[in-house]
Amino acid sequence: MAFRRRTKSYPLFSQEFVIHNHADIGFCLVLCVLIGLMFEVTAKTAFLFILPQYNVSVPTADSEMVYYHYGPKDLVTILFYVFITIILHAVVQEYILDKISKRLHLSKVKHSKFNESGQLAVFHLSSVTWCFYVVVTEGYITNPRSLWEDYPHVYLSFQVKFFYLCQLAYWLHTLPELYFQKVRKEEVPRQLQYICLYLVHVAGAYLLNLSRLGLVLLLLQYSTEFLFYTARLFYFADENNEKLFNAWAATFGVTRLFILTLAVLAIGFGLARTENQTFDPEKGNFNSLLCRLLVLLLLCTAQAWLMWRFIHSQLRHWRERWTEQSAKRRLPATPRLPARLTKRETGYHENGVVKAENGASPRTKKLKSP
């Protein structure tokens, strides 16, 4: 199975070989794990890579419910889905983005940004759909008090835990993709900023047992980001199309306000009024005053930093646009001068051709031979 058509061969296990064949290598590793399911000796180890671990049966009034909690074995599952994400990344790049970018004839810089926007737009669309389904089925929207009631939320349903494992796998896979995609050095710090920002927030919500609040906040954040990267894709197709950018700018500030309000309501007021306010990591309880202040400080700092970057970029955009408009107004319109007619003896020149006064071309005089 080859994801890219290559006309040049590279030495085995060289740097260029790994870069151009990393998706195929990941597919072979995934295939080995799947083959391990077919044999009884290796099936138990293969399930460790594929399925979430640490399941617990909790008895209910009618039957038993299976829930999950986190542990060190989750790292093995995340590693497996990192390779799955690398394969999906290559499929989207090969069969969707490359075909579109060939028709647009973009420059090298715009081509890199187009690929980044396309990958993130696909990810945010799938994450918004999946996250919205989980939030609705778990009842977090109809019952907002469930975001902080019965804390700590140690036991997770299968879909909640699997969602967090896939989110961590995706953001971890973006780190080696910076090397595989040969991202320019100027772009690496900017991309590392938002990758680390997402990793800290997703891992923090998962490890601090704030999974319910984290799902709602991710739904708000991903919705705005999907609108932004979709606007970038339409901008690369047509530079005069900025309607989606205006819609994103209108929703960006509102989303920051909703995230801050919900975080303060759930952490600052909801968890502060619960009875169990002790720091007990063994039981998964981090509901202490210091932990709440640190989480709120992290959220507020991140939202303030995002808002500052947004205001700075908008001011720079308006300044550049104002400069272009003022430059166009200063340039006077240069009128076209009519073609000059130069008369010479019996005719005149018009557009480099000699013509007579009556419109006929003059005949050349014959010289008499001596």
N, C-alpha and C positions, 0 to 999 in steps of 0.2 A: 504493500500500500504506500504510494508516494503522493505527497501533498503538493509537490512542486515539480515542474518539468525542468530538468537541468541538462544542459549540454556540456558542462565541464565537470570532470571528476576530480576529487580532492584526495590526498593521502588519508588512509584509514586512521580515525581518531585524532586527526589534526584539528586545529582551531576552526578552520573554515568548514571542515567536514561536520563538526558538531553543530555549528551555527546553521548550516543549510539542511541538516537532517535531524534537528532536535525533536521535531514532531514525530518523525518515524521511530526514533529511539524511544520516545515516551510511549508510543503505541505498542512497541514490542514489550516493554515492561508491563504495561497494563494487560496485554494478552497473556503474559506468563502468569499473572495473578488469576486471571479468569480460567486458565487451564488448570490451575491448582484446585479449583472447585470440583473438578471431575474425579479427583482421587481422594479416597478417605483419609489417607495419611496427611495430605496437605490442605484438606478442606477447612480445618479449624483455623489454620494460619491465614488462609485466603479470606475467610470471613472477617478476620481482624482488620484487614485492609478495606473491605468493602462496606460493612455494616457498622453503624454507631455502637459503641460498647457501653458497659455499665448500665444495663437495664435492670429495673426493679419492678416487681409485681406488687401493686397496691390494691388491697381488697376494697370493693365498693358495696353498695347495697344490693346491686343486681349480680355483678360479676367482678372480675379482677381487671384492672387497667395496668398497662405496661408503660412505665415512665423511665427516663434516663437522667443521669447526672454526668458531670465531666470528670476526667481523670487523665493520667499520663498516656494511656493508650490512644487517646484522641489524636495525638501527634502522628501516629501511623496512618490513621484514616485520613487525616488532612494531607499527608504526603501522597497518598494514592490519588486523591482528588486534585492535587496540584498537577499531576501528569494528565489527568482527564481534562483539566482546564487548558493545559498547553495544547492538547490535540484539538479542542474546540476552537481555540484561538487561531490555530493554523487553518482550520476549515473555513472560518469566517473570513480570514485574510485572503485565502486562495480563491474561493468560489464566489465571494461577494465583493469585497473591497477592491481587489486587484482589477476585476472586470469593470467596475465603475470608474476607477481612477484612470484607466487607459482611455476611456472616452472623454474625460475632462481635460487631459493633457496639462496636468499641474506641474509646477516647478518642484524642485527637490525639497525645499522647505515646506511648501504647501502639501506636498505628497505625504510627508512625515506627519504633519498635523491632521491631515485627512484620515490616515490610518488610525491614529490615536483616537480621534473623535468617533470614528466608525466602531472601533472595538468597545469603547466606553458607552456609546449609545445603545449597542446591542445588550451589553451587560446590565445597564441601568433599566432598560425596558423589561428584561426578564426578571430582574430583582424586584422592580415595582410590582409586577404582576404576581410574582410568588409571594412577596411580603404582604400585599393586600389580601391575598387569599388566606394566608396564615392568620393575619390580624382579625379578619372577619370570622373565620371558623372557630378561633379560640375565644371570641367574644370580647376582645379588648376595646372595641369601639363602642359597643352597646353598654358596657360596664366599665367606665374609666377608673373606678375605684380599684379594680383588679390590678392596676399597674403597681400599687404599693401595698394592698391588703395581703395578708398571709405571707409577708416577707419573713425569711428568705425563700425565694422561688428555686429551691434546689432541684426539684423534680421537673423535668421538661418532657413534653410530648415528643414523639418521633419527628414530626415535621419541623418543630421549633429547633431541636438540636441539629437536625440535618441541614437546616437553613444556615445556622451559624457556622457549621463545619465547612459548608460550601463557600460562604463568604470569606472565611479566613483563608481557604485554599485559593480563591481567586486573587486576593490582594497579595498573598505570598508568591503566586506565580508571576505577578507583574515585575518582581525584582529580577529574576533571571531573564525575563523578556527584554529588559533594558539592554542586556548584552546580546541576546539573540537578534533583536531588531536593529542593532547598531545605531542606537539613539545618539544624537549629537551631544557632545559634552556640555553645550550651553543649555540643553533641555533636561539633562539628568537631575540637577538640583530641584527644578520646579516639579518634576514628576515624583521625585522622592518625597517631597513635602506632603503632597496629598495621599500618597501611598501609606506613609507612616502615620498620617492623621487618621485614615480609615482603620488601619491595623490596631492602633491604640484604642479607638472608640469601640470597635467591634469586639476585640479581645477583652476590653474592660467590662463591657456589658455582659459578656459570657462568663467571665471568671468571678465577677462580683455579684452574680445571680440577679442582675437587673435586665434579664432577657426580655421581659414584657415591655418595659419602657424603651429598651433599645430597638425593638421591632418598630414601634410607632415613630421614633425619631428617624430611623433609617428610611421608613416609608416617605416621610416628609423631605428628607435630604435627597434621596434618589429621584424623587419626582422632579425636583428643581434641576438636578444635574442632567437628567434625561432631556429636559427642555433645552438646556444650554448646548449640549453636544449635538442635538438635532439641528439647532440653529446654526452651529458651525458647519455642519454638513451642507445645509442649504446655501450658506454663504459661499462655500468653495465652489458650488455649482453655479451660482449667480451672485456676484459681489454686490449687486444693487438690492438684494433681498435681505432686509434687516428687520422684518416684521416680527420674526420669532425672537430676535434679540431684545426687542422692546417688550415682548410678553415675558421673557425671562427676567429682564430687569425689574418689571413690575412685581413679579412673584418672589424674587430673591429676598427682598427686605421683609416681606410678609412671612416667608418661611423662617427667617432668623427669629422673628418675634414669636411665632408659634413654638419653635423649638425651645427657646429660653423660657417662655411661659409654662410650657408643659414640664420642663425639667425642674423648675423652681416649685411648681405645684406638687409634683410627685416626690421629689427628694427633700425639698426644703420644708414642706408642710405635711405631706402624706406620711413619709417615713419617720418624721420627727414626732408624730402623734401615736405611732404604734407602741404597744406595750414592750415588745422585745427589742431593747436598744443596747445590746451588748456586743462587744467585738469577740467573735468566736469563729476563727477560720475553719476549725474542724467541722463545725456544723454548717459552714457556709454563710454565717451571719456577719455582715460588715456594716451593720446599722449603728455606727457610733458617730458622734458629733464631728470628729476629725475626718472620718471617711466621707461623710456627707459634704463637708466643706471642701475637701480635695476634689470630689467629683464635680461639684458645682463650679469650682474654680476652673477646672479643666474645660468643662462645657462652655462656660462664659468666655474664657480666653480664646477658645477655638472659634466661637461665633463672632467675637469682636475682631479677630484677625481676618476671618473671611469677609466681614463687612468692610473692614479697612481696605482690603485688596479690591473689593468691588467698587468702592467709592473712588479709589485711586485710578483704577482702569477706566471708569466712566468719565472722570475729569480729563484724563489724557485723551480719550476718544473725542470728547467735545472740543478740547483745545485743538486737536489736529483737524477736526472738521471745520472749526471756525477759521483756522489759518488758511485752509484750502479755499473756502468761500471768499475770504477777504482778498486772497491773491487773484482770484478770478475777476473780482470787481476792479482791481487796480489796472489790469491789463486792458488798454484801449483797443477797440476793434480797428484793425488796419484795413482801409478800403483798397480794393483792387484797382490798379491803374489800367486804363484802356491801352490797347496796342498802338504804339506810335507809328506814324507813317512818315517816312523820310523820302522826300522827293529828290530825284537826281536826273538832271537834264530832261530827257523825254519821258521818263517813267519814275516810278517810286518803288520802294521796298516795302513789302508787306509779308510778315512772317518769314523773312529770309528769302523771298522770291521777288524778282524784279518784274514789275508790271507797268504797262503803258497807261496813259491817262484815260484812254477809252476802255480799259479793262483787259485788253489783249497784251500778251507778252511781246515786248519789242524784239525785232529781229536784229541780229548782229550784223554789223556792216562788213561787207566783203572788201578786203584790201586788194587793190590792183597790183598785179605783178609788175615789176620794173622792166 
